[in-house]
Amino acid sequence: MSDRIRIVRSNDSHIDGIYEIEKSVFAVPWSKKALYEDIVENILSYYVTALSEKEKRVVGYGGMWLVQDEAHVTNIAVDKAFQGKGVGSAILEALIRKCEISGIRYMTLEVRESNYVAQRLYQKFGFKAEGIRKGYYSDNKKDAIIMWKYL
C-alpha cells in the first residue's frame, strides 16, 4: 500500500468521516447520533479509526463492546476506495490487540451470510462460524452468521 495508514483510537473528531463510510457501506447505516453516542459516550465501547496520511482523512473504522471477558464486534467498515488494501486487516488486528491487552477471552460478531469478503477476513484471524441468526438483517431479513474467536 503506497499510502501509509495509521490506526488510532476513535474520538469525536472522527465522527463525520466514520459516518460517511457508514452511509456508503451499510444498507442500514447507524445514525450520526448513534455513532457519536457509541464512540464517545458508551463506556463499554472501544473504536479505532484508520487514517490515510496521504489523503488526511478517515478511511475505515471498527468498534466493539467490551463486556466482562467478551468483546462483541459491532462494526468494521472501510471506504470503498481503500477496500482490498489491508485496511480491514489492520483494524481487526488493532481490535484483537486491545482484547488481548484487556484480558478479553472471547470475541464474537455477526456477518451477512452473503458477505464472503468479510467472512474470509474474520476466518483469516481465527474466527469460526458457530451459529446462525435467522432474519437478522432488517433491510432484507437475511440471516447472519455468528462467528467466535477464542483468545
C-alpha positions in Angstrom: 0.0 0.0 0.0 1.6 3.3 -1.1 -0.5 5.3 1.3 0.5 4.9 5.0 -2.5 4.1 7.1 -2.4 4.9 10.8 -4.8 3.2 13.3 -5.8 5.4 16.2 -8.3 5.3 19.0 -11.5 6.9 17.6 -12.7 10.2 19.0 -15.3 12.8 18.3 -13.2 14.4 15.6 -13.5 11.2 13.5 -17.3 11.0 13.7 -18.0 12.8 10.4 -15.6 10.6 8.4 -16.9 7.5 10.1 -20.5 8.5 9.3 -19.7 9.0 5.6 -18.2 5.5 5.4 -21.1 4.0 7.4 -23.6 5.5 4.9 -21.7 4.3 1.9 -21.0 0.8 3.1 -24.1 -0.4 5.0 -27.6 -0.9 3.7 -29.0 0.2 7.1 -26.4 2.7 8.5 -26.2 3.8 12.1 -27.2 7.5 12.5 -24.5 10.0 13.2 -26.0 10.5 16.7 -25.9 6.7 17.4 -22.2 6.6 16.3 -21.3 9.6 18.5 -23.0 8.0 21.5 -21.4 4.7 21.0 -17.9 6.0 20.2 -17.7 8.9 22.7 -20.2 8.2 25.4 -20.5 4.4 25.8 -18.0 3.3 28.5 -18.2 -0.3 27.2 -17.2 0.5 23.7 -13.8 0.7 22.0 -13.4 2.0 18.5 -10.4 2.5 16.2 -10.1 4.7 13.2 -7.9 4.1 10.1 -6.5 7.4 8.9 -4.8 7.9 5.5 -1.7 10.0 6.0 -1.6 10.9 2.3 -5.3 11.9 2.0 -5.6 13.2 5.6 -8.9 11.6 6.2 -10.8 8.7 7.8 -10.7 5.6 5.5 -12.0 3.0 7.9 -13.1 2.2 11.4 -14.0 -0.7 13.7 -15.7 -1.0 17.0 -16.6 -3.4 19.7 -18.3 -3.6 23.1 -16.2 -5.0 25.9 -18.4 -6.8 28.5 -16.6 -8.7 31.2 -14.4 -11.2 29.3 -16.2 -10.9 26.0 -15.9 -8.5 23.0 -18.8 -8.1 20.6 -17.6 -6.5 17.4 -20.2 -4.0 16.3 -18.9 -2.6 13.0 -15.9 -2.8 10.8 -16.1 -0.7 7.6 -13.6 0.5 5.0 -14.0 3.3 2.5 -14.7 1.7 -0.9 -11.6 3.2 -2.4 -9.4 1.6 0.2 -11.0 -1.9 0.3 -8.7 -4.8 -0.6 -5.6 -2.9 0.6 -5.2 -4.3 4.1 -7.1 -1.6 6.0 -9.7 -4.1 7.3 -7.0 -6.4 8.5 -5.2 -3.5 10.3 -8.4 -2.5 12.0 -9.2 -6.1 13.1 -5.6 -6.6 14.3 -6.0 -3.4 16.5 -9.3 -4.7 18.0 -7.8 -8.1 18.7 -4.7 -6.5 20.3 -7.0 -4.4 22.6 -8.8 -7.6 23.6 -5.5 -9.3 24.4 -4.3 -6.4 26.5 -7.6 -6.1 28.3 -7.8 -9.8 29.2 -10.8 -10.5 26.9 -11.2 -14.2 26.3 -13.8 -14.3 23.6 -14.7 -12.2 20.5 -17.9 -12.5 18.6 -19.7 -10.8 15.7 -22.4 -11.3 13.2 -21.8 -11.1 9.4 -24.2 -11.3 6.5 -24.3 -14.8 5.1 -23.7 -13.3 1.6 -20.6 -11.2 2.7 -17.9 -13.6 1.7 -15.1 -11.0 1.8 -15.8 -10.2 5.4 -16.1 -13.9 6.3 -12.7 -14.6 4.8 -11.2 -11.7 6.7 -12.6 -13.0 10.0 -11.5 -16.6 9.2 -8.0 -15.3 8.5 -7.9 -14.0 12.1 -9.2 -17.2 13.6 -12.9 -16.6 13.8 -15.1 -19.6 13.3 -18.8 -19.8 12.2 -20.7 -21.2 15.2 -24.3 -20.3 14.5 -27.0 -18.5 12.5 -29.3 -15.6 13.4 -32.3 -16.1 11.2 -33.7 -13.0 9.6 -31.2 -10.8 11.5 -30.8 -8.0 8.9 -33.8 -5.6 8.9 -33.3 -4.4 5.3 -33.8 -7.8 3.7 -34.4 -10.3 6.5 -31.3 -12.3 5.5 -29.6 -14.5 8.0 -26.4 -13.6 9.9 -23.6 -16.0 10.6 -22.4 -15.8 14.2 -18.7 -16.1 14.5 -16.5 -16.5 17.5 -12.8 -16.2 18.2 -11.3 -17.7 21.4 -8.2 -15.8 22.6 
